[in-house]
Amino acid sequence: MAELLLEFDGPESLAHAARELARQGYAALEAYTPYSTEEVRAALPERRSWIPYLVLAGGLFGAGAAYFLQWYLVAYLYPLNVGGRPPQLPLAFVPITFEMGVLAASFSAFFGVLWAGRLVRPWHPVFEAEGFDSASVDKFWLALPAAEEPEQRAALESLVQSLGAQRSVYVQSEAGR
């Protein structure tokens, strides 16, 4: 699968192009800019994050695993009669259960952000595009999935020319490698 990279002079033109492409039905847009702007963030389609669900699952798993381990060790494997209390006293397990839940949730959040933010890969196919190094200096780039069929690609090219992009470059995305 290929991606089309569009180069723009400023954030206003990139934001205008992103809004127009989103209106045309392109939802998988990615902006590469030398600095963050509110205008570009507002123009890109918002994606719902799955990180809160991951953190909830991690916290529940950590708390459940801690409670089960305490119950298994204290009430099942080695029950002691201390002061006439039952071996399985849930109030005694609360502090460790809570702490392990928080610890597992924080690890889930940390590694989830690394994964969702795509911060664990040192190379991306767009780095191979000619002139893309200007994205860290003074140019603004917009990436969108390119059509595979020639007639759809021609329609996309005419749309791109109407948006005022300075340059358009096709690159092979990771899914096609």
C-alpha positions in Angstrom: 0.0 0.0 0.0 1.3 3.4 -0.9 1.0 6.8 0.9 0.9 10.2 -0.8 2.9 12.9 0.9 1.9 16.6 0.2 4.3 19.5 1.0 2.9 22.9 2.0 4.4 26.3 2.8 2.5 27.0 6.0 0.1 25.7 8.6 -2.8 27.5 7.1 -2.5 25.8 3.7 -2.0 22.4 5.3 -5.0 22.9 7.6 -7.1 23.9 4.6 -6.0 20.8 2.7 -6.7 18.6 5.7 -10.2 19.9 6.1 -10.9 19.5 2.4 -9.5 15.9 2.3 -11.5 15.0 5.4 -14.6 16.4 3.7 -13.9 14.2 0.7 -13.8 11.1 3.0 -10.0 10.7 3.8 -9.9 9.9 7.5 -6.4 8.5 7.9 -4.5 11.8 7.6 -1.2 12.4 9.3 0.6 15.8 9.6 4.4 16.3 9.9 5.2 19.8 11.0 8.3 21.6 12.3 6.2 22.9 15.2 2.8 22.2 16.6 -0.1 24.5 15.7 -3.7 24.6 17.0 -5.0 25.1 13.5 -3.5 21.9 12.2 -4.6 19.9 15.2 -8.2 21.2 14.8 -8.2 20.4 11.0 -7.1 16.7 11.4 -9.8 14.2 12.1 -9.9 13.1 15.7 -9.4 9.5 16.6 -10.7 8.0 19.8 -7.9 6.7 22.0 -7.9 3.1 23.3 -5.5 3.8 26.1 -8.1 4.4 28.8 -9.5 0.9 28.2 -6.0 -0.6 28.3 -5.3 1.2 31.6 -8.5 -0.1 33.1 -7.8 -3.6 31.9 -4.2 -3.4 33.3 -5.4 -2.1 36.7 -8.1 -4.7 37.0 -5.7 -7.5 36.0 -3.1 -6.3 38.5 -5.6 -6.0 41.3 -7.2 -9.3 40.6 -3.8 -11.1 40.3 -2.6 -9.6 43.6 -5.8 -10.6 45.4 -5.7 -14.1 44.0 -2.0 -14.5 44.9 -2.6 -13.4 48.5 -5.6 -15.6 48.8 -3.8 -18.6 47.3 -0.8 -18.3 49.6 -2.5 -17.3 52.8 -5.9 -18.9 52.7 -5.3 -22.0 50.6 -1.7 -23.2 50.7 -0.6 -22.1 54.2 -3.7 -21.2 56.4 -2.8 -20.0 59.9 -5.1 -19.5 62.8 -4.0 -16.2 64.1 -6.1 -14.7 66.9 -9.1 -16.6 65.9 -9.5 -14.8 62.5 -10.4 -16.7 59.4 -7.5 -17.3 56.9 -9.3 -15.5 54.1 -9.9 -12.0 55.6 -10.5 -9.6 52.6 -9.7 -6.4 54.6 -6.1 -7.6 55.1 -5.6 -7.9 51.3 -6.9 -4.4 50.4 -3.6 -2.4 50.6 -1.5 -4.8 48.4 -4.4 -5.3 46.0 -4.8 -1.5 45.6 -1.1 -0.9 45.1 -0.7 -3.7 42.6 -3.7 -2.4 40.7 -2.2 1.1 40.5 1.2 -0.3 39.5 -0.2 -2.4 36.7 -2.4 0.5 35.5 0.6 2.8 35.4 2.7 0.3 33.4 -0.2 -0.2 31.0 -0.4 3.6 30.5 3.3 4.0 30.0 3.7 1.2 27.5 0.4 2.0 25.9 1.4 5.6 25.2 4.7 4.4 23.7 2.9 2.0 21.4 0.0 4.3 20.5 2.3 7.3 19.9 4.4 5.1 17.7 7.5 6.1 19.7 9.1 2.7 19.6 10.1 2.7 15.9 13.2 4.6 14.9 12.4 4.5 11.1 9.3 5.3 9.0 8.9 5.0 5.3 8.2 8.7 4.9 11.8 9.4 5.9 12.8 8.1 2.5 10.7 10.7 0.6 12.7 13.3 -1.3 12.8 16.6 0.5 11.0 15.3 3.6 13.9 16.5 5.8 12.3 20.0 5.5 9.5 18.8 7.8 11.9 19.5 10.7 12.9 22.9 9.4 10.3 25.0 7.6 7.9 22.9 5.6 4.6 21.3 6.4 3.7 17.8 5.1 0.5 15.9 5.0 0.3 12.1 4.5 -2.7 10.2 3.2 -3.3 6.7 1.9 -3.0 6.6 -1.9 -5.5 4.8 -4.2 -4.3 1.6 -5.9 -6.5 1.8 -9.1 -5.3 4.2 -11.8 -8.6 6.0 -12.2 -8.8 6.7 -8.4 -5.2 7.8 -8.4 -5.9 10.3 -11.3 -8.9 11.7 -9.3 -6.7 12.0 -6.2 -4.0 13.8 -8.3 -6.5 16.3 -9.6 -7.8 16.9 -6.0 -4.2 17.4 -4.8 -3.5 20.0 -7.5 -6.6 22.0 -6.5 -5.4 22.0 -2.8 -2.2 23.9 -3.7 0.4 21.5 -2.6 3.9 22.4 -3.6 5.0 18.9 -4.1 3.5 15.4 -4.0 5.5 12.3 -3.4 4.4 8.6 -3.3 6.1 6.4 -0.7 5.6 2.7 0.0 3.9 2.4 3.5 4.9 -0.3 6.1 1.9 -2.4 5.3 3.2 -3.1 1.8 6.7 -4.0 2.9 
